[in-house]
């Protein structure tokens, strides 16, 4: 009897569908949702994982493909979409990945997740809320902006800069989405861009973004409804206190209360 039960358990185990490490179906067969990204980032990985888990109870007739990286290579992206079969929908992280999917020989529906204001899920930080956080970092700060467009933060003097020399006289450097920090800047750094070391990092919360992605996918594939543009209201705030206690001097304790993560640079 015990031997028979063991055989039954094994048979049931082999009959189950393969599981993705994040949970859920990933059989590699049939129509599926494809997840792709232009470049690797921890944030896009977290959004993907949250969306994958949220989709688990839905769309039972569709599979889901693991996240594919193009590493900024247009040829790799073109080859991927030229060979992709039975694509029900593409979730593309980055405007470039979305453009490559739309240029496919038989373009599928494409859900773009990026910082572009035209994206379906916009990963752009609300400027009014950002201004509140910057003031807690440095009250009445003069802000040097390093970004692709001219912008202002409420009640803060903001100067768009291209070099460290142009930022002289400012109290804080802000690197906005799509911007980069030039060499020689020694100011405390606030970033709303991805993957940049900073005293204050403010980004849309990836778990919330993943839920937005999942909701739009379900509405499109199950209900036949067009995408509506979504922004992520919840923020993820990280504060780096610097290598020494002196480096953290002047930071308002209220800022730490807003933080989802507080760390000390090593």
GUDREN-162085 format. One record per residue (C-alpha): residue number from 1; y, x, z. Coordinates in Angstrom, 3 decimals, decimal comma. Example, Ala and Ser with C-alpha at 12.3 -4.5 7.8 and 13.67 -1.06 7.14 Angstrom:
<sites>
+-----+----------+----------+----------+
: num :       yy :       xx :       zz :
+-----+----------+----------+----------+
:   1 :   -4,500 :   12,300 :    7,800 :
:   2 :   -1,060 :   13,670 :    7,140 :
+-----+----------+----------+----------+
</sites>
This chain:
<sites>
+-----+----------+----------+----------+
: num :       yy :       xx :       zz :
+-----+----------+----------+----------+
:   1 :    0,000 :    0,000 :    0,000 :
:   2 :    2,388 :    2,824 :    0,917 :
:   3 :    1,624 :    4,594 :   -2,389 :
:   4 :    2,315 :    1,390 :   -4,334 :
:   5 :    5,680 :    0,943 :   -2,606 :
:   6 :    6,658 :    4,526 :   -3,446 :
:   7 :    5,825 :    3,963 :   -7,104 :
:   8 :    7,923 :    0,766 :   -7,113 :
:   9 :   10,929 :    2,532 :   -5,568 :
:  10 :   10,696 :    5,354 :   -8,117 :
:  11 :   10,434 :    2,903 :  -11,004 :
:  12 :   13,529 :    1,044 :   -9,836 :
:  13 :   15,381 :    4,335 :   -9,488 :
:  14 :   14,589 :    5,404 :  -13,057 :
:  15 :   15,605 :    1,971 :  -14,366 :
:  16 :   19,147 :    2,282 :  -12,986 :
:  17 :   21,988 :    3,396 :  -15,275 :
:  18 :   23,285 :    6,968 :  -14,952 :
:  19 :   26,169 :    7,277 :  -12,545 :
:  20 :   29,451 :    9,094 :  -13,010 :
:  21 :   30,316 :   11,413 :  -10,063 :
:  22 :   33,248 :    9,118 :   -9,337 :
:  23 :   30,922 :    6,101 :   -9,410 :
:  24 :   30,209 :    3,593 :  -12,172 :
:  25 :   28,618 :    3,534 :  -15,601 :
:  26 :   28,831 :    6,381 :  -18,091 :
:  27 :   25,859 :    5,918 :  -20,426 :
:  28 :   27,413 :    7,568 :  -23,492 :
:  29 :   26,372 :    4,608 :  -25,652 :
:  30 :   28,170 :    1,560 :  -27,020 :
:  31 :   31,823 :    0,581 :  -26,900 :
:  32 :   33,745 :    2,394 :  -24,195 :
:  33 :   37,118 :    3,156 :  -22,648 :
:  34 :   38,098 :    6,772 :  -23,374 :
:  35 :   40,273 :    8,731 :  -20,941 :
:  36 :   42,118 :   11,741 :  -22,418 :
:  37 :   44,938 :   14,007 :  -21,292 :
:  38 :   47,147 :   16,530 :  -23,032 :
:  39 :   47,106 :   19,052 :  -20,165 :
:  40 :   45,251 :   19,314 :  -16,881 :
:  41 :   46,998 :   18,327 :  -13,668 :
:  42 :   45,845 :   17,228 :  -10,247 :
:  43 :   48,018 :   14,129 :  -10,566 :
:  44 :   46,433 :   12,862 :  -13,800 :
:  45 :   43,002 :   13,561 :  -12,314 :
:  46 :   43,833 :   11,447 :   -9,264 :
:  47 :   45,157 :    8,606 :  -11,448 :
:  48 :   41,991 :    8,723 :  -13,556 :
:  49 :   39,738 :    8,589 :  -10,477 :
:  50 :   41,650 :    5,628 :   -9,031 :
:  51 :   41,550 :    3,747 :  -12,349 :
:  52 :   37,823 :    4,483 :  -12,792 :
:  53 :   36,966 :    3,080 :   -9,382 :
:  54 :   39,183 :    0,013 :   -9,836 :
:  55 :   37,526 :   -0,809 :  -13,170 :
:  56 :   33,997 :   -0,740 :  -11,702 :
:  57 :   33,675 :   -4,519 :  -11,010 :
:  58 :   35,130 :   -5,461 :  -14,419 :
:  59 :   34,312 :   -5,105 :  -18,111 :
:  60 :   30,569 :   -4,925 :  -17,502 :
:  61 :   29,843 :   -4,835 :  -21,251 :
:  62 :   31,831 :   -1,617 :  -21,691 :
:  63 :   31,217 :    1,978 :  -20,666 :
:  64 :   33,773 :    4,527 :  -19,527 :
:  65 :   33,974 :    8,094 :  -20,748 :
:  66 :   34,803 :   11,038 :  -18,516 :
:  67 :   38,295 :   12,486 :  -18,752 :
:  68 :   38,694 :   14,815 :  -21,775 :
:  69 :   41,243 :   17,662 :  -21,782 :
:  70 :   43,031 :   18,772 :  -24,954 :
:  71 :   44,725 :   21,736 :  -23,231 :
:  72 :   47,833 :   21,212 :  -25,364 :
:  73 :   45,877 :   21,815 :  -28,602 :
:  74 :   46,772 :   19,369 :  -31,439 :
:  75 :   43,726 :   20,415 :  -33,483 :
:  76 :   41,387 :   19,639 :  -30,586 :
:  77 :   42,998 :   16,222 :  -30,183 :
:  78 :   42,740 :   15,436 :  -33,911 :
:  79 :   39,096 :   16,499 :  -34,013 :
:  80 :   38,268 :   14,388 :  -30,969 :
:  81 :   39,686 :   11,177 :  -32,402 :
:  82 :   38,244 :   11,872 :  -35,850 :
:  83 :   34,740 :   11,986 :  -34,326 :
:  84 :   35,109 :    9,329 :  -31,609 :
:  85 :   32,969 :    6,257 :  -32,193 :
:  86 :   32,985 :    2,776 :  -30,670 :
:  87 :   36,312 :    3,290 :  -28,881 :
:  88 :   37,404 :    0,025 :  -27,243 :
:  89 :   40,609 :    1,493 :  -25,760 :
:  90 :   42,163 :    4,894 :  -25,031 :
:  91 :   43,935 :    5,693 :  -21,764 :
:  92 :   46,107 :    8,689 :  -22,674 :
:  93 :   47,818 :   10,875 :  -20,072 :
:  94 :   50,851 :   12,435 :  -21,725 :
:  95 :   52,953 :   11,269 :  -24,671 :
:  96 :   51,345 :   13,888 :  -26,920 :
:  97 :   47,817 :   12,636 :  -26,189 :
:  98 :   48,940 :    9,064 :  -26,839 :
:  99 :   50,502 :   10,070 :  -30,172 :
: 100 :   47,269 :   11,810 :  -31,221 :
: 101 :   45,249 :    8,687 :  -30,406 :
: 102 :   47,627 :    6,483 :  -32,392 :
: 103 :   47,274 :    8,854 :  -35,375 :
: 104 :   43,465 :    8,448 :  -35,473 :
: 105 :   41,901 :    7,223 :  -38,744 :
: 106 :   41,146 :    3,863 :  -37,110 :
: 107 :   43,542 :    3,787 :  -34,150 :
: 108 :   42,299 :    1,832 :  -31,117 :
: 109 :   44,569 :    0,227 :  -28,525 :
: 110 :   46,296 :    3,068 :  -26,658 :
: 111 :   47,572 :    2,814 :  -23,086 :
: 112 :   50,058 :    5,641 :  -22,496 :
: 113 :   50,556 :    7,031 :  -18,994 :
: 114 :   53,464 :    9,487 :  -19,011 :
: 115 :   57,017 :   10,216 :  -17,936 :
: 116 :   58,409 :    8,781 :  -21,177 :
: 117 :   60,560 :    5,695 :  -20,671 :
: 118 :   58,590 :    4,024 :  -23,492 :
: 119 :   55,175 :    4,576 :  -21,829 :
: 120 :   53,005 :    1,673 :  -20,684 :
: 121 :   52,741 :    3,153 :  -17,172 :
: 122 :   55,921 :    5,145 :  -16,546 :
: 123 :   55,579 :    8,099 :  -14,144 :
: 124 :   59,277 :    8,409 :  -13,387 :
: 125 :   60,811 :    8,466 :   -9,902 :
: 126 :   63,425 :    5,867 :   -8,971 :
: 127 :   66,761 :    7,722 :   -8,770 :
: 128 :   68,258 :    5,674 :   -5,936 :
: 129 :   65,296 :    6,402 :   -3,677 :
: 130 :   65,349 :   10,045 :   -4,739 :
: 131 :   69,018 :   10,334 :   -3,727 :
: 132 :   68,171 :    9,100 :   -0,215 :
: 133 :   65,519 :   11,807 :    0,162 :
: 134 :   67,751 :   14,581 :   -1,211 :
: 135 :   70,468 :   13,644 :    1,295 :
: 136 :   67,929 :   14,015 :    4,099 :
: 137 :   67,106 :   17,482 :    2,803 :
: 138 :   70,753 :   18,526 :    2,479 :
: 139 :   73,453 :   16,038 :    3,453 :
: 140 :   76,329 :   15,867 :    0,936 :
: 141 :   74,583 :   18,473 :   -1,192 :
: 142 :   75,911 :   19,739 :   -4,497 :
: 143 :   72,946 :   19,394 :   -6,840 :
: 144 :   72,119 :   21,688 :   -9,756 :
: 145 :   70,093 :   19,646 :  -12,245 :
: 146 :   67,550 :   21,381 :  -14,478 :
: 147 :   66,324 :   18,722 :  -16,857 :
: 148 :   66,332 :   17,472 :  -20,443 :
: 149 :   69,150 :   14,937 :  -20,021 :
: 150 :   72,377 :   14,515 :  -18,055 :
: 151 :   71,814 :   12,545 :  -14,844 :
: 152 :   73,564 :   11,741 :  -11,565 :
: 153 :   72,320 :   11,026 :   -8,065 :
: 154 :   74,221 :    8,413 :   -6,075 :
: 155 :   77,028 :    9,852 :   -3,897 :
: 156 :   75,977 :   13,427 :   -4,698 :
: 157 :   77,845 :   15,836 :   -6,923 :
: 158 :   75,405 :   16,700 :   -9,701 :
: 159 :   75,854 :   19,438 :  -12,287 :
: 160 :   73,446 :   19,956 :  -15,166 :
: 161 :   72,546 :   23,650 :  -15,478 :
: 162 :   70,503 :   25,860 :  -17,771 :
: 163 :   70,576 :   29,163 :  -15,851 :
: 164 :   70,630 :   30,434 :  -12,278 :
: 165 :   74,196 :   31,645 :  -12,788 :
: 166 :   75,370 :   28,136 :  -13,651 :
: 167 :   73,877 :   26,858 :  -10,378 :
: 168 :   76,076 :   29,075 :   -8,194 :
: 169 :   77,961 :   27,057 :   -5,602 :
: 170 :   75,261 :   24,368 :   -5,467 :
: 171 :   73,114 :   23,592 :   -2,426 :
: 172 :   69,956 :   22,197 :   -4,038 :
: 173 :   68,190 :   22,650 :   -7,379 :
: 174 :   66,651 :   19,473 :   -8,826 :
: 175 :   64,048 :   19,840 :  -11,583 :
: 176 :   63,703 :   16,436 :  -13,231 :
: 177 :   60,803 :   15,135 :  -15,334 :
: 178 :   60,383 :   17,328 :  -18,394 :
: 179 :   62,513 :   20,124 :  -16,888 :
: 180 :   61,707 :   23,655 :  -15,736 :
: 181 :   63,180 :   26,083 :  -13,225 :
: 182 :   64,732 :   29,267 :  -14,667 :
: 183 :   64,219 :   32,647 :  -13,053 :
: 184 :   66,605 :   33,745 :  -10,339 :
: 185 :   67,215 :   30,381 :   -8,669 :
: 186 :   67,078 :   30,857 :   -4,876 :
: 187 :   68,205 :   27,372 :   -3,810 :
: 188 :   65,909 :   24,881 :   -2,080 :
: 189 :   64,086 :   23,117 :   -4,929 :
: 190 :   63,576 :   19,377 :   -5,321 :
: 191 :   61,221 :   18,416 :   -8,122 :
: 192 :   60,282 :   15,164 :   -9,773 :
: 193 :   58,385 :   17,132 :  -12,427 :
: 194 :   54,656 :   17,920 :  -12,262 :
: 195 :   53,130 :   21,117 :  -10,929 :
: 196 :   56,197 :   22,980 :   -9,668 :
: 197 :   56,365 :   24,617 :   -6,200 :
: 198 :   59,268 :   23,063 :   -4,303 :
: 199 :   60,694 :   22,345 :   -0,888 :
: 200 :   60,638 :   18,630 :   -1,736 :
: 201 :   58,254 :   17,128 :   -4,297 :
: 202 :   58,683 :   13,459 :   -5,176 :
: 203 :   56,292 :   11,801 :   -7,626 :
: 204 :   54,917 :    8,306 :   -8,284 :
: 205 :   51,870 :    7,699 :   -6,100 :
: 206 :   48,761 :    8,450 :   -8,217 :
: 207 :   46,514 :    5,874 :   -6,535 :
: 208 :   49,065 :    3,141 :   -7,254 :
: 209 :   49,395 :    4,374 :  -10,840 :
: 210 :   45,617 :    4,195 :  -11,237 :
: 211 :   45,616 :    0,563 :  -10,121 :
: 212 :   48,353 :   -0,194 :  -12,672 :
: 213 :   46,239 :    1,421 :  -15,398 :
: 214 :   43,137 :   -0,564 :  -14,428 :
: 215 :   45,036 :   -3,861 :  -14,355 :
: 216 :   46,478 :   -3,292 :  -17,840 :
: 217 :   43,067 :   -2,316 :  -19,237 :
: 218 :   41,425 :   -5,448 :  -17,853 :
: 219 :   44,208 :   -7,710 :  -19,100 :
: 220 :   43,908 :   -6,200 :  -22,587 :
: 221 :   40,133 :   -6,052 :  -23,021 :
: 222 :   39,025 :   -9,046 :  -20,984 :
: 223 :   41,957 :  -11,437 :  -21,372 :
: 224 :   43,361 :  -10,284 :  -24,727 :
: 225 :   46,880 :   -9,858 :  -23,352 :
: 226 :   49,316 :   -7,242 :  -24,639 :
: 227 :   50,361 :   -4,355 :  -22,414 :
: 228 :   53,422 :   -4,889 :  -20,258 :
: 229 :   55,392 :   -1,864 :  -19,149 :
: 230 :   54,716 :   -0,923 :  -15,536 :
: 231 :   56,522 :    1,433 :  -13,195 :
: 232 :   55,082 :    2,784 :   -9,958 :
: 233 :   57,180 :    1,699 :   -6,997 :
: 234 :   55,317 :    3,664 :   -4,349 :
: 235 :   56,211 :    7,352 :   -4,127 :
: 236 :   54,227 :   10,365 :   -2,983 :
: 237 :   56,528 :   12,699 :   -1,037 :
: 238 :   55,548 :   16,255 :   -0,080 :
: 239 :   57,675 :   18,611 :    2,014 :
: 240 :   57,110 :   22,369 :    2,143 :
: 241 :   58,668 :   23,842 :    5,282 :
: 242 :   58,621 :   27,410 :    3,989 :
: 243 :   56,957 :   30,531 :    5,413 :
: 244 :   58,992 :   30,757 :    8,646 :
: 245 :   60,545 :   28,358 :   11,155 :
: 246 :   63,984 :   29,580 :   10,023 :
: 247 :   63,221 :   28,398 :    6,475 :
: 248 :   62,876 :   24,828 :    7,760 :
: 249 :   66,208 :   24,855 :    9,587 :
: 250 :   68,500 :   22,017 :    8,660 :
: 251 :   65,782 :   19,660 :    7,430 :
: 252 :   66,344 :   16,189 :    8,875 :
: 253 :   63,336 :   14,958 :   10,845 :
: 254 :   63,756 :   11,622 :    9,057 :
: 255 :   62,670 :   13,370 :    5,860 :
: 256 :   59,393 :   14,351 :    7,511 :
: 257 :   58,874 :   10,725 :    8,472 :
: 258 :   59,063 :    9,824 :    4,770 :
: 259 :   56,584 :   12,530 :    3,777 :
: 260 :   52,991 :   11,845 :    2,772 :
: 261 :   52,243 :   15,564 :    3,073 :
: 262 :   53,930 :   18,315 :    5,095 :
: 263 :   52,853 :   21,910 :    4,558 :
: 264 :   54,011 :   25,414 :    5,296 :
: 265 :   54,048 :   27,887 :    2,427 :
: 266 :   51,864 :   30,930 :    3,012 :
+-----+----------+----------+----------+
</sites>
